[in-house]
């Protein structure tokens, strides 16, 4: 199916495929293929349900496989546990307050391998959350 467009004709199916196919006023066919970025796209976890936020706006879930070595996991878990144990005992879980501290800290923390939260990949953020959850449940060892 064709539709008129500024003196030329364009194929609607081609437009749907991202190609611009048409005729110029002189009757010559033209195909324009949009440039494709050859760089691999970063993983995008902004899919509904992929990021879990608490009512306070703290990221409590990043739904990608966690990425850390066993040693890094222990380091992150231990750092979280030390921080949680230093807090006043209220009977409330320190999981969310700890993550809030890590995520809003202007400097890196030991619990995020001395990397600012914003600079961590989603997989590394998931690993920090996993370690923090273990620390809150006293499961580091």
Secondary structure as a PSIPRED ss2 file (coil, helix, strand):
# PSIPRED VFORMAT (PSIPRED V4.0)

   1 X C   1.000  0.000  0.000
   2 X E   0.000  0.000  1.000
   3 X E   0.000  0.000  1.000
   4 X E   0.000  0.000  1.000
   5 X E   0.000  0.000  1.000
   6 X C   1.000  0.000  0.000
   7 X C   1.000  0.000  0.000
   8 X E   0.000  0.000  1.000
   9 X E   0.000  0.000  1.000
  10 X E   0.000  0.000  1.000
  11 X E   0.000  0.000  1.000
  12 X H   0.000  1.000  0.000
  13 X H   0.000  1.000  0.000
  14 X H   0.000  1.000  0.000
  15 X H   0.000  1.000  0.000
  16 X H   0.000  1.000  0.000
  17 X C   1.000  0.000  0.000
  18 X C   1.000  0.000  0.000
  19 X E   0.000  0.000  1.000
  20 X E   0.000  0.000  1.000
  21 X E   0.000  0.000  1.000
  22 X E   0.000  0.000  1.000
  23 X E   0.000  0.000  1.000
  24 X C   1.000  0.000  0.000
  25 X C   1.000  0.000  0.000
  26 X C   1.000  0.000  0.000
  27 X C   1.000  0.000  0.000
  28 X C   1.000  0.000  0.000
  29 X E   0.000  0.000  1.000
  30 X E   0.000  0.000  1.000
  31 X E   0.000  0.000  1.000
  32 X E   0.000  0.000  1.000
  33 X E   0.000  0.000  1.000
  34 X C   1.000  0.000  0.000
  35 X C   1.000  0.000  0.000
  36 X C   1.000  0.000  0.000
  37 X C   1.000  0.000  0.000
  38 X C   1.000  0.000  0.000
  39 X C   1.000  0.000  0.000
  40 X C   1.000  0.000  0.000
  41 X C   1.000  0.000  0.000
  42 X C   1.000  0.000  0.000
  43 X C   1.000  0.000  0.000
  44 X C   1.000  0.000  0.000
  45 X C   1.000  0.000  0.000
  46 X C   1.000  0.000  0.000
  47 X C   1.000  0.000  0.000
  48 X C   1.000  0.000  0.000
  49 X C   1.000  0.000  0.000
  50 X C   1.000  0.000  0.000
  51 X E   0.000  0.000  1.000
  52 X E   0.000  0.000  1.000
  53 X E   0.000  0.000  1.000
  54 X C   1.000  0.000  0.000
  55 X C   1.000  0.000  0.000
  56 X C   1.000  0.000  0.000
  57 X C   1.000  0.000  0.000
  58 X C   1.000  0.000  0.000
  59 X E   0.000  0.000  1.000
  60 X E   0.000  0.000  1.000
  61 X E   0.000  0.000  1.000
  62 X E   0.000  0.000  1.000
  63 X C   1.000  0.000  0.000
  64 X C   1.000  0.000  0.000
  65 X C   1.000  0.000  0.000
  66 X C   1.000  0.000  0.000
  67 X C   1.000  0.000  0.000
  68 X C   1.000  0.000  0.000
  69 X C   1.000  0.000  0.000
  70 X H   0.000  1.000  0.000
  71 X H   0.000  1.000  0.000
  72 X H   0.000  1.000  0.000
  73 X H   0.000  1.000  0.000
  74 X H   0.000  1.000  0.000
  75 X H   0.000  1.000  0.000
  76 X H   0.000  1.000  0.000
  77 X H   0.000  1.000  0.000
  78 X H   0.000  1.000  0.000
  79 X H   0.000  1.000  0.000
  80 X H   0.000  1.000  0.000
  81 X H   0.000  1.000  0.000
  82 X H   0.000  1.000  0.000
  83 X H   0.000  1.000  0.000
  84 X H   0.000  1.000  0.000
  85 X H   0.000  1.000  0.000
  86 X H   0.000  1.000  0.000
  87 X C   1.000  0.000  0.000
  88 X C   1.000  0.000  0.000
  89 X C   1.000  0.000  0.000
  90 X C   1.000  0.000  0.000
  91 X C   1.000  0.000  0.000
  92 X C   1.000  0.000  0.000
  93 X C   1.000  0.000  0.000
  94 X C   1.000  0.000  0.000
  95 X H   0.000  1.000  0.000
  96 X H   0.000  1.000  0.000
  97 X H   0.000  1.000  0.000
  98 X H   0.000  1.000  0.000
  99 X H   0.000  1.000  0.000
 100 X H   0.000  1.000  0.000
 101 X H   0.000  1.000  0.000
 102 X H   0.000  1.000  0.000
 103 X H   0.000  1.000  0.000
 104 X H   0.000  1.000  0.000
 105 X C   1.000  0.000  0.000
 106 X C   1.000  0.000  0.000
 107 X C   1.000  0.000  0.000
 108 X C   1.000  0.000  0.000
 109 X C   1.000  0.000  0.000
 110 X H   0.000  1.000  0.000
 111 X H   0.000  1.000  0.000
 112 X H   0.000  1.000  0.000
 113 X C   1.000  0.000  0.000
 114 X C   1.000  0.000  0.000
 115 X C   1.000  0.000  0.000
 116 X C   1.000  0.000  0.000
 117 X H   0.000  1.000  0.000
 118 X H   0.000  1.000  0.000
 119 X H   0.000  1.000  0.000
 120 X C   1.000  0.000  0.000
 121 X C   1.000  0.000  0.000
 122 X H   0.000  1.000  0.000
 123 X H   0.000  1.000  0.000
 124 X H   0.000  1.000  0.000
 125 X H   0.000  1.000  0.000
 126 X H   0.000  1.000  0.000
 127 X H   0.000  1.000  0.000
 128 X H   0.000  1.000  0.000
 129 X H   0.000  1.000  0.000
 130 X H   0.000  1.000  0.000
 131 X H   0.000  1.000  0.000
 132 X H   0.000  1.000  0.000
 133 X H   0.000  1.000  0.000
 134 X H   0.000  1.000  0.000
 135 X H   0.000  1.000  0.000
 136 X H   0.000  1.000  0.000
 137 X C   1.000  0.000  0.000
 138 X C   1.000  0.000  0.000
 139 X C   1.000  0.000  0.000
 140 X C   1.000  0.000  0.000
 141 X C   1.000  0.000  0.000
